[in-house]
């Protein structure tokens, strides 16, 4: 969807990563029927790294699938799970935080989680 400009949220997410993560290191997990569209939008990302979910089961199984696929290719990879439905206005600060989180995760072999102050209670993810 093109909510915050002329590009889709997926394109914006990939573009936001491009200064610090090469397309060869980006994986996209999407609905099976959206794989062709994602590949068309993200032509620099290897087609083999745009994967359709076998069945839509929300975020956790999608993250597990991504982690398993990435682990097969690079068992030492540091993974950032970045859903494509976010708006990031302070890109330089986001890059700095993402790099710091990756370094901490690699050094301490522990997950790093970003969060934000909620504006209201909600049972949904995010």
N, CA, C and O atoms as a GROMACS GRO file, in nm:
protein
  504
    1UNK      N    1   0.083  -0.118   0.000
    1UNK     CA    2   0.000   0.000   0.000
    1UNK      C    3   0.088   0.125   0.000
    1UNK      O    4   0.194   0.129   0.062
    2UNK      N    5   0.041   0.224  -0.070
    2UNK     CA    6   0.111   0.353  -0.075
    2UNK      C    7   0.044   0.448   0.022
    2UNK      O    8  -0.040   0.530  -0.017
    3UNK      N    9   0.081   0.438   0.150
    3UNK     CA   10   0.017   0.521   0.252
    3UNK      C   11   0.094   0.648   0.283
    3UNK      O   12   0.034   0.752   0.311
    4UNK      N   13   0.227   0.641   0.278
    4UNK     CA   14   0.310   0.754   0.322
    4UNK      C   15   0.400   0.805   0.211
    4UNK      O   16   0.516   0.839   0.237
    5UNK      N   17   0.351   0.812   0.090
    5UNK     CA   18   0.433   0.861  -0.020
    5UNK      C   19   0.407   0.783  -0.147
    5UNK      O   20   0.311   0.706  -0.155
    6UNK      N   21   0.492   0.804  -0.247
    6UNK     CA   22   0.469   0.743  -0.378
    6UNK      C   23   0.508   0.596  -0.386
    6UNK      O   24   0.479   0.530  -0.486
    7UNK      N   25   0.573   0.543  -0.283
    7UNK     CA   26   0.614   0.403  -0.284
    7UNK      C   27   0.532   0.324  -0.183
    7UNK      O   28   0.477   0.379  -0.087
    8UNK      N   29   0.524   0.193  -0.208
    8UNK     CA   30   0.452   0.106  -0.114
    8UNK      C   31   0.530   0.096   0.017
    8UNK      O   32   0.647   0.131   0.024
    9UNK      N   33   0.463   0.047   0.121
    9UNK     CA   34   0.529   0.028   0.249
    9UNK      C   35   0.645  -0.070   0.236
    9UNK      O   36   0.749  -0.053   0.300
   10UNK      N   37   0.628  -0.173   0.154
   10UNK     CA   38   0.735  -0.271   0.132
   10UNK      C   39   0.855  -0.204   0.065
   10UNK      O   40   0.969  -0.225   0.108
   11UNK      N   41   0.831  -0.125  -0.037
   11UNK     CA   42   0.940  -0.053  -0.104
   11UNK      C   43   1.010   0.044  -0.009
   11UNK      O   44   1.132   0.056  -0.010
   12UNK      N   45   0.932   0.112   0.073
   12UNK     CA   46   0.990   0.205   0.170
   12UNK      C   47   1.077   0.132   0.271
   12UNK      O   48   1.184   0.181   0.308
   13UNK      N   49   1.033   0.014   0.315
   13UNK     CA   50   1.111  -0.063   0.412
   13UNK      C   51   1.244  -0.104   0.351
   13UNK      O   52   1.349  -0.089   0.414
   14UNK      N   53   1.242  -0.157   0.227
   14UNK     CA   54   1.366  -0.197   0.160
   14UNK      C   55   1.457  -0.077   0.137
   14UNK      O   56   1.578  -0.085   0.157
   15UNK      N   57   1.400   0.034   0.095
   15UNK     CA   58   1.480   0.155   0.070
   15UNK      C   59   1.543   0.206   0.200
   15UNK      O   60   1.657   0.253   0.200
   16UNK      N   61   1.469   0.196   0.309
   16UNK     CA   62   1.519   0.241   0.439
   16UNK      C   63   1.640   0.157   0.481
   16UNK      O   64   1.730   0.208   0.548
   17UNK      N   65   1.643   0.031   0.441
   17UNK     CA   66   1.753  -0.058   0.478
   17UNK      C   67   1.874  -0.044   0.385
   17UNK      O   68   1.986  -0.077   0.424
   18UNK      N   69   1.851   0.003   0.263
   18UNK     CA   70   1.955   0.000   0.160
   18UNK      C   71   2.088   0.066   0.199
   18UNK      O   72   2.192   0.018   0.154
   19UNK      N   73   2.092   0.171   0.280
   19UNK     CA   74   2.223   0.227   0.314
   19UNK      C   75   2.306   0.137   0.406
   19UNK      O   76   2.428   0.152   0.413
   20UNK      N   77   2.242   0.044   0.476
   20UNK     CA   78   2.318  -0.037   0.573
   20UNK      C   79   2.308  -0.188   0.549
   20UNK      O   80   2.388  -0.264   0.604
   21UNK      N   81   2.213  -0.232   0.467
   21UNK     CA   82   2.197  -0.375   0.439
   21UNK      C   83   2.182  -0.392   0.288
   21UNK      O   84   2.089  -0.339   0.229
   22UNK      N   85   2.274  -0.467   0.226
   22UNK     CA   86   2.262  -0.487   0.081
   22UNK      C   87   2.142  -0.575   0.046
   22UNK      O   88   2.103  -0.659   0.127
   23UNK      N   89   2.085  -0.558  -0.073
   23UNK     CA   90   1.970  -0.640  -0.114
   23UNK      C   91   1.998  -0.790  -0.105
   23UNK      O   92   1.906  -0.868  -0.082
   24UNK      N   93   2.123  -0.830  -0.123
   24UNK     CA   94   2.157  -0.972  -0.116
   24UNK      C   95   2.139  -1.031   0.024
   24UNK      O   96   2.141  -1.152   0.040
   25UNK      N   97   2.120  -0.945   0.124
   25UNK     CA   98   2.102  -0.990   0.262
   25UNK      C   99   1.958  -0.970   0.310
   25UNK      O  100   1.926  -0.995   0.426
   26UNK      N  101   1.871  -0.926   0.221
   26UNK     CA  102   1.730  -0.902   0.257
   26UNK      C  103   1.647  -1.024   0.218
   26UNK      O  104   1.662  -1.078   0.108
   27UNK      N  105   1.561  -1.065   0.309
   27UNK     CA  106   1.465  -1.172   0.285
   27UNK      C  107   1.326  -1.115   0.305
   27UNK      O  108   1.305  -1.034   0.395
   28UNK      N  109   1.233  -1.155   0.222
   28UNK     CA  110   1.095  -1.111   0.233
   28UNK      C  111   1.007  -1.234   0.247
   28UNK      O  112   1.011  -1.325   0.164
   29UNK      N  113   0.928  -1.237   0.352
   29UNK     CA  114   0.830  -1.343   0.371
   29UNK      C  115   0.694  -1.277   0.355
   29UNK      O  116   0.662  -1.180   0.425
   30UNK      N  117   0.614  -1.328   0.264
   30UNK     CA  118   0.485  -1.267   0.233
   30UNK      C  119   0.382  -1.376   0.204
   30UNK      O  120   0.413  -1.495   0.207
   31UNK      N  121   0.261  -1.335   0.178
   31UNK     CA  122   0.159  -1.431   0.137
   31UNK      C  123   0.200  -1.493   0.004
   31UNK      O  124   0.259  -1.426  -0.081
   32UNK      N  125   0.169  -1.619  -0.012
   32UNK     CA  126   0.210  -1.691  -0.133
   32UNK      C  127   0.164  -1.621  -0.260
   32UNK      O  128   0.236  -1.618  -0.360
   33UNK      N  129   0.043  -1.564  -0.258
   33UNK     CA  130  -0.008  -1.500  -0.379
   33UNK      C  131   0.049  -1.359  -0.401
   33UNK      O  132   0.014  -1.293  -0.500
   34UNK      N  133   0.135  -1.312  -0.312
   34UNK     CA  134   0.196  -1.180  -0.326
   34UNK      C  135   0.344  -1.187  -0.363
   34UNK      O  136   0.410  -1.083  -0.374
   35UNK      N  137   0.398  -1.308  -0.382
   35UNK     CA  138   0.540  -1.324  -0.411
   35UNK      C  139   0.579  -1.253  -0.541
   35UNK      O  140   0.679  -1.180  -0.543
   36UNK      N  141   0.504  -1.272  -0.647
   36UNK     CA  142   0.537  -1.209  -0.775
   36UNK      C  143   0.536  -1.057  -0.765
   36UNK      O  144   0.624  -0.990  -0.819
   37UNK      N  145   0.437  -1.003  -0.697
   37UNK     CA  146   0.429  -0.858  -0.680
   37UNK      C  147   0.548  -0.807  -0.598
   37UNK      O  148   0.608  -0.707  -0.634
   38UNK      N  149   0.581  -0.875  -0.489
   38UNK     CA  150   0.696  -0.834  -0.408
   38UNK      C  151   0.824  -0.840  -0.490
   38UNK      O  152   0.908  -0.750  -0.480
   39UNK      N  153   0.841  -0.944  -0.570
   39UNK     CA  154   0.960  -0.956  -0.654
   39UNK      C  155   0.967  -0.841  -0.756
   39UNK      O  156   1.075  -0.790  -0.784
   40UNK      N  157   0.853  -0.803  -0.809
   40UNK     CA  158   0.849  -0.692  -0.906
   40UNK      C  159   0.885  -0.559  -0.837
   40UNK      O  160   0.959  -0.478  -0.894
   41UNK      N  161   0.833  -0.538  -0.716
   41UNK     CA  162   0.860  -0.415  -0.643
   41UNK      C  163   1.005  -0.407  -0.594
   41UNK      O  164   1.065  -0.299  -0.590
   42UNK      N  165   1.060  -0.521  -0.557
   42UNK     CA  166   1.195  -0.527  -0.499
   42UNK      C  167   1.288  -0.603  -0.594
   42UNK      O  168   1.344  -0.706  -0.557
   43UNK      N  169   1.305  -0.552  -0.714
   43UNK     CA  170   1.380  -0.623  -0.818
   43UNK      C  171   1.527  -0.647  -0.783
   43UNK      O  172   1.590  -0.733  -0.844
   44UNK      N  173   1.583  -0.574  -0.686
   44UNK     CA  174   1.722  -0.595  -0.648
   44UNK      C  175   1.740  -0.707  -0.545
   44UNK      O  176   1.850  -0.758  -0.527
   45UNK      N  177   1.632  -0.745  -0.480
   45UNK     CA  178   1.637  -0.855  -0.383
   45UNK      C  179   1.632  -0.985  -0.462
   45UNK      O  180   1.546  -1.001  -0.548
   46UNK      N  181   1.724  -1.080  -0.432
   46UNK     CA  182   1.721  -1.207  -0.506
   46UNK      C  183   1.583  -1.273  -0.498
   46UNK      O  184   1.523  -1.282  -0.390
   47UNK      N  185   1.533  -1.318  -0.611
   47UNK     CA  186   1.399  -1.379  -0.617
   47UNK      C  187   1.389  -1.498  -0.523
   47UNK      O  188   1.281  -1.524  -0.469
   48UNK      N  189   1.499  -1.570  -0.503
   48UNK     CA  190   1.498  -1.686  -0.413
   48UNK      C  191   1.479  -1.646  -0.266
   48UNK      O  192   1.452  -1.731  -0.182
   49UNK      N  193   1.493  -1.517  -0.237
   49UNK     CA  194   1.479  -1.469  -0.100
   49UNK      C  195   1.346  -1.397  -0.078
   49UNK      O  196   1.327  -1.330   0.023
   50UNK      N  197   1.256  -1.411  -0.172
   50UNK     CA  198   1.119  -1.363  -0.156
   50UNK      C  199   1.033  -1.488  -0.151
   50UNK      O  200   1.012  -1.556  -0.252
   51UNK      N  201   0.984  -1.518  -0.032
   51UNK     CA  202   0.923  -1.648  -0.005
   51UNK      C  203   0.777  -1.632   0.034
   51UNK      O  204   0.741  -1.545   0.113
   52UNK      N  205   0.694  -1.718  -0.023
   52UNK     CA  206   0.553  -1.721   0.015
   52UNK      C  207   0.532  -1.811   0.134
   52UNK      O  208   0.583  -1.923   0.139
   53UNK      N  209   0.456  -1.763   0.231
   53UNK     CA  210   0.424  -1.846   0.348
   53UNK      C  211   0.344  -1.969   0.302
   53UNK      O  212   0.254  -1.956   0.219
   54UNK      N  213   0.376  -2.086   0.353
   54UNK     CA  214   0.297  -2.205   0.318
   54UNK      C  215   0.151  -2.189   0.362
   54UNK      O  216   0.060  -2.239   0.297
   55UNK      N  217   0.131  -2.120   0.475
   55UNK     CA  218  -0.002  -2.090   0.526
   55UNK      C  219   0.009  -1.966   0.613
   55UNK      O  220   0.102  -1.954   0.692
   56UNK      N  221  -0.084  -1.874   0.599
   56UNK     CA  222  -0.081  -1.752   0.678
   56UNK      C  223  -0.112  -1.781   0.824
   56UNK      O  224  -0.222  -1.824   0.857
   57UNK      N  225  -0.015  -1.757   0.910
   57UNK     CA  226  -0.033  -1.784   1.053
   57UNK      C  227   0.015  -1.668   1.139
   57UNK      O  228   0.051  -1.687   1.256
   58UNK      N  229   0.016  -1.550   1.084
   58UNK     CA  230   0.056  -1.428   1.154
   58UNK      C  231   0.207  -1.422   1.174
   58UNK      O  232   0.282  -1.488   1.103
   59UNK      N  233   0.252  -1.342   1.271
   59UNK     CA  234   0.393  -1.302   1.278
   59UNK      C  235   0.489  -1.410   1.327
   59UNK      O  236   0.592  -1.430   1.264
   60UNK      N  237   0.460  -1.478   1.434
   60UNK     CA  238   0.558  -1.571   1.493
   60UNK      C  239   0.600  -1.682   1.397
   60UNK      O  240   0.720  -1.703   1.380
   61UNK      N  241   0.507  -1.755   1.334
   61UNK     CA  242   0.552  -1.858   1.240
   61UNK      C  243   0.626  -1.800   1.120
   61UNK      O  244   0.718  -1.862   1.066
   62UNK      N  245   0.587  -1.681   1.077
   62UNK     CA  246   0.656  -1.613   0.967
   62UNK      C  247   0.800  -1.583   1.007
   62UNK      O  248   0.893  -1.603   0.928
   63UNK      N  249   0.819  -1.535   1.129
   63UNK     CA  250   0.954  -1.505   1.179
   63UNK      C  251   1.035  -1.634   1.191
   63UNK      O  252   1.155  -1.635   1.160
   64UNK      N  253   0.972  -1.741   1.236
   64UNK     CA  254   1.042  -1.870   1.248
   64UNK      C  255   1.085  -1.921   1.110
   64UNK      O  256   1.196  -1.971   1.095
   65UNK      N  257   0.998  -1.908   1.011
   65UNK     CA  258   1.032  -1.949   0.875
   65UNK      C  259   1.150  -1.868   0.824
   65UNK      O  260   1.246  -1.924   0.769
   66UNK      N  261   1.145  -1.738   0.842
   66UNK     CA  262   1.255  -1.652   0.797
   66UNK      C  263   1.386  -1.692   0.866
   66UNK      O  264   1.489  -1.704   0.800
   67UNK      N  265   1.380  -1.711   0.997
   67UNK     CA  266   1.501  -1.749   1.072
   67UNK      C  267   1.557  -1.882   1.022
   67UNK      O  268   1.679  -1.895   1.008
   68UNK      N  269   1.472  -1.978   0.996
   68UNK     CA  270   1.518  -2.109   0.947
   68UNK      C  271   1.583  -2.097   0.810
   68UNK      O  272   1.689  -2.156   0.786
   69UNK      N  273   1.522  -2.021   0.720
   69UNK     CA  274   1.577  -2.004   0.586
   69UNK      C  275   1.711  -1.930   0.589
   69UNK      O  276   1.806  -1.967   0.520
   70UNK      N  277   1.718  -1.826   0.670
   70UNK     CA  278   1.842  -1.750   0.681
   70UNK      C  279   1.951  -1.834   0.745
   70UNK      O  280   2.067  -1.829   0.703
   71UNK      N  281   1.915  -1.911   0.847
   71UNK     CA  282   2.013  -1.997   0.915
   71UNK      C  283   2.072  -2.100   0.819
   71UNK      O  284   2.191  -2.133   0.829
   72UNK      N  285   1.990  -2.151   0.726
   72UNK     CA  286   2.042  -2.246   0.627
   72UNK      C  287   2.151  -2.182   0.540
   72UNK      O  288   2.250  -2.246   0.505
   73UNK      N  289   2.131  -2.057   0.508
   73UNK     CA  290   2.225  -1.986   0.420
   73UNK      C  291   2.346  -1.934   0.497
   73UNK      O  292   2.458  -1.937   0.447
   74UNK      N  293   2.322  -1.885   0.619
   74UNK     CA  294   2.429  -1.826   0.700
   74UNK      C  295   2.400  -1.852   0.848
   74UNK      O  296   2.328  -1.774   0.911
   75UNK      N  297   2.456  -1.960   0.904
   75UNK     CA  298   2.427  -1.995   1.044
   75UNK      C  299   2.471  -1.889   1.145
   75UNK      O  300   2.425  -1.890   1.259
   76UNK      N  301   2.557  -1.798   1.105
   76UNK     CA  302   2.605  -1.694   1.197
   76UNK      C  303   2.537  -1.558   1.174
   76UNK      O  304   2.579  -1.458   1.233
   77UNK      N  305   2.436  -1.555   1.091
   77UNK     CA  306   2.370  -1.427   1.060
   77UNK      C  307   2.303  -1.367   1.183
   77UNK      O  308   2.250  -1.438   1.268
   78UNK      N  309   2.307  -1.237   1.189
   78UNK     CA  310   2.227  -1.161   1.286
   78UNK      C  311   2.103  -1.118   1.209
   78UNK      O  312   2.113  -1.056   1.103
   79UNK      N  313   1.987  -1.150   1.264
   79UNK     CA  314   1.861  -1.128   1.193
   79UNK      C  315   1.786  -1.010   1.254
   79UNK      O  316   1.775  -0.998   1.377
   80UNK      N  317   1.735  -0.924   1.170
   80UNK     CA  318   1.646  -0.816   1.214
   80UNK      C  319   1.509  -0.846   1.153
   80UNK      O  320   1.495  -0.855   1.031
   81UNK      N  321   1.410  -0.860   1.236
   81UNK     CA  322   1.273  -0.883   1.190
   81UNK      C  323   1.207  -0.746   1.180
   81UNK      O  324   1.182  -0.679   1.280
   82UNK      N  325   1.178  -0.704   1.055
   82UNK     CA  326   1.128  -0.569   1.030
   82UNK      C  327   1.001  -0.574   0.947
   82UNK      O  328   1.007  -0.573   0.824
   83UNK      N  329   0.885  -0.581   1.012
   83UNK     CA  330   0.760  -0.579   0.936
   83UNK      C  331   0.752  -0.454   0.849
   83UNK      O  332   0.803  -0.348   0.885
   84UNK      N  333   0.687  -0.468   0.736
   84UNK     CA  334   0.681  -0.358   0.638
   84UNK      C  335   0.560  -0.269   0.656
   84UNK      O  336   0.509  -0.214   0.559
   85UNK      N  337   0.512  -0.255   0.777
   85UNK     CA  338   0.397  -0.167   0.800
   85UNK      C  339   0.429  -0.056   0.899
   85UNK      O  340   0.343  -0.013   0.976
   86UNK      N  341   0.553  -0.011   0.897
   86UNK     CA  342   0.594   0.094   0.988
   86UNK      C  343   0.634   0.220   0.912
   86UNK      O  344   0.680   0.215   0.798
   87UNK      N  345   0.613   0.331   0.977
   87UNK     CA  346   0.661   0.458   0.923
   87UNK      C  347   0.776   0.502   1.012
   87UNK      O  348   0.761   0.513   1.134
   88UNK      N  349   0.891   0.526   0.953
   88UNK     CA  350   1.009   0.570   1.027
   88UNK      C  351   1.047   0.707   0.972
   88UNK      O  352   1.088   0.719   0.856
   89UNK      N  353   1.033   0.807   1.053
   89UNK     CA  354   1.062   0.943   1.008
   89UNK      C  355   1.208   0.982   1.029
   89UNK      O  356   1.263   1.059   0.950
   90UNK      N  357   1.270   0.932   1.134
   90UNK     CA  358   1.409   0.967   1.164
   90UNK      C  359   1.499   0.852   1.119
   90UNK      O  360   1.548   0.773   1.200
   91UNK      N  361   1.520   0.844   0.989
   91UNK     CA  362   1.592   0.732   0.930
   91UNK      C  363   1.735   0.720   0.981
   91UNK      O  364   1.779   0.609   1.010
   92UNK      N  365   1.807   0.830   0.994
   92UNK     CA  366   1.945   0.823   1.041
   92UNK      C  367   1.951   0.766   1.183
   92UNK      O  368   2.039   0.685   1.214
   93UNK      N  369   1.859   0.807   1.267
   93UNK     CA  370   1.853   0.754   1.403
   93UNK      C  371   1.816   0.606   1.402
   93UNK      O  372   1.870   0.527   1.480
   94UNK      N  373   1.725   0.568   1.313
   94UNK     CA  374   1.688   0.427   1.299
   94UNK      C  375   1.809   0.345   1.257
   94UNK      O  376   1.832   0.238   1.312
   95UNK      N  377   1.886   0.393   1.160
   95UNK     CA  378   2.007   0.322   1.115
   95UNK      C  379   2.104   0.304   1.231
   95UNK      O  380   2.159   0.196   1.251
   96UNK      N  381   2.125   0.411   1.305
   96UNK     CA  382   2.218   0.406   1.418
   96UNK      C  383   2.171   0.302   1.521
   96UNK      O  384   2.252   0.224   1.572
   97UNK      N  385   2.043   0.302   1.551
   97UNK     CA  386   1.988   0.207   1.647
   97UNK      C  387   1.997   0.064   1.595
   97UNK      O  388   2.028  -0.028   1.671
   98UNK      N  389   1.969   0.044   1.467
   98UNK     CA  390   1.973  -0.090   1.408
   98UNK      C  391   2.115  -0.146   1.408
   98UNK      O  392   2.136  -0.263   1.440
   99UNK      N  393   2.212  -0.064   1.374
   99UNK     CA  394   2.352  -0.108   1.376
   99UNK      C  395   2.394  -0.140   1.519
   99UNK      O  396   2.458  -0.242   1.543
  100UNK      N  397   2.360  -0.054   1.614
  100UNK     CA  398   2.396  -0.079   1.754
  100UNK      C  399   2.330  -0.208   1.805
  100UNK      O  400   2.394  -0.286   1.877
  101UNK      N  401   2.205  -0.230   1.767
  101UNK     CA  402   2.136  -0.353   1.810
  101UNK      C  403   2.202  -0.476   1.750
  101UNK      O  404   2.219  -0.577   1.819
  102UNK      N  405   2.241  -0.469   1.623
  102UNK     CA  406   2.307  -0.583   1.558
  102UNK      C  407   2.441  -0.614   1.625
  102UNK      O  408   2.474  -0.730   1.646
  103UNK      N  409   2.517  -0.511   1.656
  103UNK     CA  410   2.645  -0.531   1.723
  103UNK      C  411   2.626  -0.593   1.862
  103UNK      O  412   2.701  -0.682   1.901
  104UNK      N  413   2.526  -0.545   1.934
  104UNK     CA  414   2.498  -0.600   2.068
  104UNK      C  415   2.450  -0.745   2.058
  104UNK      O  416   2.494  -0.830   2.137
  105UNK      N  417   2.363  -0.774   1.963
  105UNK     CA  418   2.313  -0.911   1.946
  105UNK      C  419   2.428  -1.005   1.911
  105UNK      O  420   2.435  -1.116   1.963
  106UNK      N  421   2.517  -0.961   1.824
  106UNK     CA  422   2.630  -1.045   1.784
  106UNK      C  423   2.727  -1.065   1.900
  106UNK      O  424   2.777  -1.175   1.922
  107UNK      N  425   2.754  -0.959   1.973
  107UNK     CA  426   2.852  -0.966   2.083
  107UNK      C  427   2.801  -1.052   2.198
  107UNK      O  428   2.874  -1.136   2.249
  108UNK      N  429   2.676  -1.030   2.238
  108UNK     CA  430   2.623  -1.098   2.356
  108UNK      C  431   2.542  -1.223   2.324
  108UNK      O  432   2.500  -1.295   2.415
  109UNK      N  433   2.521  -1.249   2.196
  109UNK     CA  434   2.443  -1.367   2.152
  109UNK      C  435   2.305  -1.370   2.217
  109UNK      O  436   2.257  -1.474   2.262
  110UNK      N  437   2.242  -1.252   2.220
  110UNK     CA  438   2.109  -1.236   2.279
  110UNK      C  439   2.022  -1.152   2.185
  110UNK      O  440   2.074  -1.071   2.109
  111UNK      N  441   1.891  -1.171   2.192
  111UNK     CA  442   1.802  -1.087   2.110
  111UNK      C  443   1.794  -0.944   2.162
  111UNK      O  444   1.811  -0.919   2.282
  112UNK      N  445   1.769  -0.854   2.072
  112UNK     CA  446   1.748  -0.713   2.105
  112UNK      C  447   1.610  -0.676   2.051
  112UNK      O  448   1.576  -0.710   1.938
  113UNK      N  449   1.532  -0.608   2.133
  113UNK     CA  450   1.397  -0.570   2.093
  113UNK      C  451   1.382  -0.419   2.097
  113UNK      O  452   1.420  -0.356   2.195
  114UNK      N  453   1.326  -0.362   1.992
  114UNK     CA  454   1.290  -0.221   1.992
  114UNK      C  455   1.144  -0.210   2.032
  114UNK      O  456   1.064  -0.299   2.002
  115UNK      N  457   1.110  -0.104   2.097
  115UNK     CA  458   0.971  -0.081   2.132
  115UNK      C  459   0.941   0.067   2.131
  115UNK      O  460   1.029   0.151   2.111
  116UNK      N  461   0.817   0.097   2.154
  116UNK     CA  462   0.778   0.236   2.163
  116UNK      C  463   0.672   0.248   2.271
  116UNK      O  464   0.603   0.152   2.303
  117UNK      N  465   0.660   0.365   2.325
  117UNK     CA  466   0.564   0.388   2.431
  117UNK      C  467   0.423   0.376   2.372
  117UNK      O  468   0.390   0.447   2.276
  118UNK      N  469   0.340   0.288   2.427
  118UNK     CA  470   0.205   0.272   2.373
  118UNK      C  471   0.117   0.394   2.405
  118UNK      O  472   0.136   0.462   2.505
  119UNK      N  473   0.022   0.416   2.318
  119UNK     CA  474  -0.071   0.527   2.340
  119UNK      C  475  -0.201   0.478   2.405
  119UNK      O  476  -0.280   0.557   2.456
  120UNK      N  477  -0.222   0.344   2.401
  120UNK     CA  478  -0.340   0.286   2.464
  120UNK      C  479  -0.318   0.136   2.478
  120UNK      O  480  -0.232   0.079   2.410
  121UNK      N  481  -0.395   0.070   2.566
  121UNK     CA  482  -0.383  -0.076   2.576
  121UNK      C  483  -0.438  -0.144   2.451
  121UNK      O  484  -0.537  -0.100   2.394
  122UNK      N  485  -0.373  -0.252   2.411
  122UNK     CA  486  -0.420  -0.324   2.293
  122UNK      C  487  -0.365  -0.466   2.298
  122UNK      O  488  -0.250  -0.487   2.337
  123UNK      N  489  -0.446  -0.563   2.259
  123UNK     CA  490  -0.402  -0.702   2.261
  123UNK      C  491  -0.332  -0.744   2.133
  123UNK      O  492  -0.275  -0.853   2.128
  124UNK      N  493  -0.334  -0.661   2.030
  124UNK     CA  494  -0.271  -0.693   1.901
  124UNK      C  495  -0.121  -0.672   1.905
  124UNK      O  496  -0.069  -0.602   1.991
  125UNK      N  497  -0.051  -0.734   1.808
  125UNK     CA  498   0.093  -0.716   1.794
  125UNK      C  499   0.122  -0.574   1.748
  125UNK      O  500   0.054  -0.520   1.662
  126UNK      N  501   0.226  -0.513   1.808
  126UNK     CA  502   0.268  -0.382   1.759
  126UNK      C  503   0.241  -0.268   1.848
  126UNK      O  504   0.273  -0.154   1.814
   0.00000   0.00000   0.00000
